Amino acid sequence: HSHNDPPPMLIVKDTEMAIQRRNLIQQYMDLGVLEDPLVVHTDPAVKPFLALKEEVRPYGFQDWRKFGAPPGAPGPARHHPAVKEHEFIAWIIAMHLLSAMEVLALGL
C-alpha cells in the first residue's frame, strides 16, 4: 500500500451497541484514513426470522448457528458468524456495492 493508493475498504461485522467502535471508525474517516467503511449489523434484520420455529424459517435462516468447520475445530463461538450468517453478510455487501454501481451508472 503506497501513498498514492486508495485506503483499503474496511468491513466490520458489529452490533448496534458498539457505539465507541463506530465513533473510532468515524474518526478514521474524518482523518482520511478510511474512505468507505461498511459496518454490518445483522442482528436487527435476522431477529424476526430466528424467532420462528426452525422448520418454517426461510432457507437462508435455517441452521443459523451451524458452523462449516469440522467438530473440535476452533471458531464456533457466539461472537463468530456461522456459515449462514457469512452468506447473509455477503448478500448485504453485494447489495451495498451494487447500489454504488447504480449511482455511478446514473452519473454517466
C-alpha positions as CSV (number, residue, x, y, z in Angstrom):
1,H,0.0,0.0,0.0
2,S,1.6,3.2,-1.2
3,H,0.6,6.9,-0.5
4,N,-1.0,7.1,-3.9
5,D,-3.2,4.0,-3.4
6,P,-6.7,4.5,-2.0
7,P,-7.1,3.3,1.5
8,P,-8.4,-0.3,1.9
9,M,-12.1,-0.9,2.3
10,L,-12.9,-1.9,5.9
11,I,-15.8,-4.2,6.5
12,V,-16.8,-4.6,10.2
13,K,-19.4,-7.1,11.5
14,D,-20.6,-5.4,14.6
15,T,-23.5,-4.9,17.0
16,E,-25.7,-1.9,17.2
17,M,-24.5,-1.3,20.7
18,A,-20.8,-0.8,19.7
19,I,-21.0,3.0,19.6
20,Q,-17.4,3.6,20.7
21,R,-16.1,1.4,17.8
22,R,-18.4,3.3,15.3
23,N,-17.1,6.6,16.7
24,L,-13.5,5.4,16.2
25,I,-14.3,4.4,12.6
26,Q,-15.8,7.8,12.0
27,Q,-12.6,9.5,13.4
28,Y,-10.6,7.4,10.9
29,M,-12.9,8.6,8.1
30,D,-12.6,12.2,9.2
31,L,-8.8,11.9,9.1
32,G,-8.9,10.4,5.6
33,V,-7.5,7.0,6.7
34,L,-10.7,5.3,5.6
35,E,-12.9,6.2,2.7
36,D,-15.9,3.9,2.6
37,P,-16.1,1.6,5.6
38,L,-19.0,-0.8,5.8
39,V,-20.4,-1.6,9.3
40,V,-22.8,-4.5,9.1
41,H,-25.4,-5.1,11.8
42,T,-27.1,-8.4,11.2
43,D,-29.0,-8.8,14.5
44,P,-31.9,-6.4,13.8
45,A,-32.5,-7.9,10.4
46,V,-32.4,-11.6,11.4
47,K,-34.2,-11.4,14.8
48,P,-37.7,-11.8,13.3
49,F,-36.7,-14.8,11.3
50,L,-34.7,-16.5,14.1
51,A,-37.8,-16.1,16.4
52,L,-39.7,-18.5,14.1
53,K,-39.5,-22.3,14.5
54,E,-36.7,-23.8,12.5
55,E,-38.9,-25.7,10.1
56,V,-40.8,-22.5,9.0
57,R,-37.9,-20.2,8.6
58,P,-36.8,-19.2,5.1
59,Y,-34.0,-21.4,3.8
60,G,-31.3,-18.7,4.4
61,F,-32.1,-18.6,8.1
62,Q,-32.3,-22.3,8.8
63,D,-29.3,-23.9,10.7
64,W,-28.3,-20.3,11.5
65,R,-25.6,-21.3,14.1
66,K,-24.2,-24.3,12.2
67,F,-20.5,-23.9,11.5
68,G,-18.8,-25.4,8.5
69,A,-15.6,-26.4,10.3
70,P,-15.1,-30.0,11.4
71,P,-16.0,-30.9,15.0
72,G,-13.4,-29.7,17.5
73,A,-12.0,-27.0,15.2
74,P,-11.6,-23.6,16.8
75,G,-14.0,-20.9,15.9
76,P,-17.6,-21.9,16.9
77,A,-18.2,-19.0,19.4
78,R,-21.2,-16.8,20.0
79,H,-19.5,-13.8,18.5
80,H,-18.2,-15.6,15.4
81,P,-20.6,-15.7,12.4
82,A,-21.6,-19.2,11.3
83,V,-22.0,-20.3,7.6
84,K,-25.5,-18.8,7.0
85,E,-24.5,-15.5,8.6
86,H,-21.5,-15.3,6.4
87,E,-23.7,-15.8,3.4
88,F,-26.1,-13.2,4.7
89,I,-23.3,-10.7,5.1
90,A,-22.1,-11.5,1.6
91,W,-25.5,-10.6,0.2
92,I,-25.5,-7.3,2.2
93,I,-22.1,-6.4,0.9
94,A,-23.2,-7.3,-2.7
95,M,-26.2,-5.1,-2.4
96,H,-24.1,-2.2,-1.0
97,L,-21.6,-2.5,-3.9
98,L,-24.4,-2.9,-6.4
99,S,-26.1,0.3,-5.2
100,A,-22.8,2.2,-5.5
101,M,-22.5,0.9,-9.1
102,E,-26.1,2.1,-9.9
103,V,-25.3,5.5,-8.5
104,L,-22.2,5.6,-10.7
105,A,-24.1,4.5,-13.8
106,L,-26.7,7.2,-13.3
107,G,-24.0,9.8,-13.2
108,L,-22.5,8.8,-16.6
